[in-house]
């Protein structure tokens, strides 16, 4: 029997506000355990939460970017359950009236655009972090993370493969980073993805029983977990078994999912409205203020780069992968650089330097205007492209401007014909064997001779003029 997979994603995103969702404690990562805490996030009796307005602003921005409807009236709810990382024995979340709902996110898979429905995006508080590395069978609880603002984004069951899920997650992450609502750092837990997976016979209208896979540390890990879980469920059904609705973990070392617990239903949490918080009323004026502040989103920017700058689909995809890189290109163009030439330098030599230095483009010492100036020096014939590469390395290391580096190191390109003729004649005199090979019809030897001239001029000779003079001298 042929089976089809049905996948839905739940993504928890830490919103990058300076303070927690219901108190003034810092959200800074990696602070000493239990230092960013107060009676509110420790769940002490008698304390009252106050909703962080910036959390609402950034959640609305994310909802608008995901084409959601923004609720004019929503509320917070108590989700009741016991676990050591929940000091209050309940989590403040949203249940039946989320802030954002009925949206969609377009993803691209194998050149085809798919529209993935967004069921809801709701606000909630994060839980504390349990630590099991203290030794002696002792576990600890760090409440620094308790109360960090979260936005949970839930899709419709519109994904059909691990490839779809990977494309959805990377597209979602890119949008959230463009909006600057989260750094989406999975290693620090800023973005946590959970997949709901089921399979059913192809053509069947009824979905199968789903399992939820949690605690996966990377997008590629999510894709691998989905692939394994699809194969596992098909094997269970083919052998006459039944799928249990449960939460499963992912063992990256063994490449398998494993059962953790039976999956709870909504009624198990005994949701009820949070009595200590006022309803959230986002009127039209508030929504429009946020809508006007949204940046150009990645897909729109990619299309514009292709149309406005004549970039290929690949180049536009790479250059809009982050907002910082896209802004860098545009700033270089505004400073006078040709868009295609700037794109090649950014994706080639500059990216190589950034990778080696483990830096992001916004951290490097080469400003967009500096790159534009260097490109103009090459176009004007002041320096060669080869010298330009050396100049860029020095710019990256020192932060100096290209003109200053060229003047300091005497890198101005030799274009004087008399000087070049003298260098060419000396090279020909020093390489009689190659001259004879050229005369015998081996035209490719010209490349060797050009290289010798460039070496003799320490890379400062104009390559085009060298080629021209070499051919004249050899013909003579």
Buried (B, 14 or more C-beta within 10 A) or exposed (E): EEBBBBBBBBBBBBBBBEBBBBBEBBBEBEBEBBEBBBEBBBBEEEBEBEBBEBBBBBBBBBBBBBBBEBBEEBBBBBBBEEEEBBBBEBBBBBBEBBBBBEBBBEBBBEEEEBEBBBBBBBBBBBBBBEEEEEEEEEEBBBBBBBBBBBBBBBBBBBBBBBBBBBBBBBBBBBBBBBBEBBBBEBEEBBBBBBBBBBBBEEEEEEEBBBBBBBBBBEBEBBBBBBBBBBEBBBEBBEEEEEBEBBBBBBEBEEEBBEEBEEBEEEEEBEBEBBEEBEEBEBEEEBBEEBEEEEBEBBBEBBEBBBEEBEBEEEBBBBBBBBBEBBBBBBBBBEBEBBBBBBBBBBBEBBBEBBEEEEEEBEEBBBBBBBBBBBBBBBBEEBBBEBBBBBBBBBBBEEEBBBBEBBEEEEBBBBBEEEEBBEBBEEBBEEBEEBBEBBEEEEEEBBEBBBEBBBEBBEBBBBBEBBBBBBBEBBEE
